[in-house]
């Protein structure tokens, strides 16, 4: 998290010159939006200050109480703090204005999801891979995990009619692994590894409080590439 919060506050040109209260509300915003947590405790807020090498305000409890009452910036729910809706919107608008003044990021090629000269049996796979590439380049790991799971499912569907007639992705993987002659031994071993792709996709889709990151995605990429290169291209 340390690197993420430092990268995030770099979007505010004068963050370290802001008052303690302004720094607090922006860190609460980071925790709720970037970390997908509705509330933050005082201890977690102190840790964020330490991560960005800013001295924790000695009067932090008093500042939090002020922001919840007369300051009208935060809400206190049994010792857990969250932003008022209008404050969240204000900071979001501030970020959008900063982003609008910067040149668009250069995504560049991401070899993990590029297959030069290959045409996929399912044309939608190419579209999904392009979106996955963008998500990978911009470090949107949860979106990347969902897209990889969809790519895997559509790829299996394109290999044999029996796949598409099977229930969910788990059943498709089991069919490919257990049916003799459907795939080569190498691809069968690859499908066993690709159970990780299903797991990552399931976590992202059904457990929003869990955030996947680059190592989770990179664990799946080699096996997914092997499958795509061997069985889903023409």
C-alpha positions, 0 to 999 in steps of 0.5 A: 500500500505504501507505494500506492498511496504515494503515487496517489498523493502525487496527483496533488501538486502541493499535497505536503503544503496543505493543512493537516485537515486537508491532508486528512480528508484526502487520505480518507478519500484514498482509503475509501476509493482506491482501497475500496474501504467504506471507513477508516480507523484512526490507526489506519489513518496514522499509518497512511501518514507514516507511509507518505513520510508526513508527521502524524498530527499530534492533535489528530483526535481533536482534528477528527472530532472537528472534521466530524462536527463543526468542520462538517467534512467527515462522518464518525461511525463508532470510531470509523471515519468516512467522507461526507458525500459532498466532500467526496464529490469535491475531491473527485472533481479536483482530481478530474481537473488535475488529470484533465491538465495532464497529457494522456498516459502512454500505454505502449505495448503490453506483450503479455496480451499481444499475439502478433499475426494471430487470428482468434476463432472467437473474434470477441477474444481479440477485443477482450484482450485489447481491454485487458492490455489497457487495464494491465498497463494502467494497473487496474488489476481487478478489472484485469482479473475479470477480463482474463476469466472471460477470455478463458471461458470464451477461448474454451467455448471456441475449441469444442461444442461440448465446452459451450454446452457445459455449465460454468467455467469450473465444469469447462476446465474439468471437461478439458482436463478429464476428456481423453483426446480433447486436448494435448497433454501440455494443454491439459496441464495448462488447464490445471494451472488455469484454475488460478484464473477462475479463482482470481475472477471469482474473487474479484466478482464476488468478494469486492473487499479483496483487492488483487494485484500484479503478482496475482495477475502475473501468476495466471498470464503464462498459462493463459498465453499458452492456451491462447497460442495453442488452441484458439488461433487460426 
